[in-house]
Amino acid sequence: MNTANTTQSLDTLGHKLGEAALTLLVRLYPEVRQATTTQLDAACAAMRARSRSVIDELIDDARAAPGVAHFAFQSAALSLAHEGIRVLQEAQK
């Protein structure tokens, strides 16, 4: 696989993972609707900061067990959503 395709694939994976994580954040933590813009920005920043390690783990898991890659994706999305929820909960204390 060439570098351009790899980069495009990782970008696509990142976007889909981000969408899934944000969807989960809203579904699992409805209090997000009362968060301020600053709190939302902090939650997104925490999710972005965690994304590299989560994506690396997702890729490793998918390579090790391709038949259950969808579970690895779901786990990654949950990990990112949890990070955002953690930050929002901390901000509301």
N, C-alpha and C positions, 0 to 999 in steps of 0.2 A: 504494500500500500504506500502510495507516495505521500509526501508531507502535506500537500494541499488537501487531499482527501481525508487524511487523518485529522487535520485541524478542523475541517468542516464537520466531520463525524463527531468530534469532541464538542464542538460548538452546539451541534444539534442535540447531543446527549445532555449537555449542560442546560440548554433552554428547556427541554422536556422535563428534566429533573427539577429545575427551578419552578416550573409551572405546577408540577405535582406537589412539591413541598409547600408552596404557597396555598394551594387548594387544601391540603391537609391541615395547615396551620389554621385556616379559617374554619374548617369543619370541626377540628378538635378543640379549638380555643375560641369560642364565639366572642369572648371578651375583647378580642382584637378590634372589634368595631368601636370600642370606646378609647382605643389607644390614640395618643397624640401623634402628630407627624414625626416628631423627634423620636418617640418610642418605636414607631414603625421603621424609621430609618436605622435605628440601633439594632432592631431584630433582623432586618435584611442584611446589615453589615455583618452580624454574627453568623448568619447563614452562609454568606459569601466566604467569610474567613474559614469556615469549616468545610466548604465545598470541595476543595482540592483533595483533602484526605478521604472524604466520603466517596468522591469519584474514583480515586485510586483503588479504594477497597472494592467498589462496585465492579470495576474492570477486572481486578484480580479474582473476585468471586465468580464473575461471568465466564472468565477463561477456565477456571478450575471446574466449574459445573455448568456448562452451557444450557443444559436442560432446565435449569431453575434460575436463569438470568432474570426473569421477571420478578422473582422474589428478592433478588439482590437489588433490583431497581426500587422496589417498594420499600425495602429496608433503608436504602439510601435516602429516599424521599422522607421517610419517617425520622431519620436521624437529623436531617436539616430542619424539618418542621419542629422537632423537639428543641433544637437549639434556639429557634426563634421564639418559641413559647417560653423557654427558660428566661430569656432576656426580657420578654414582656412581663412575666410574673415578677421578676426582680424589680422592674421599674414601677410596678404597682404596689410594692411594699411600703 
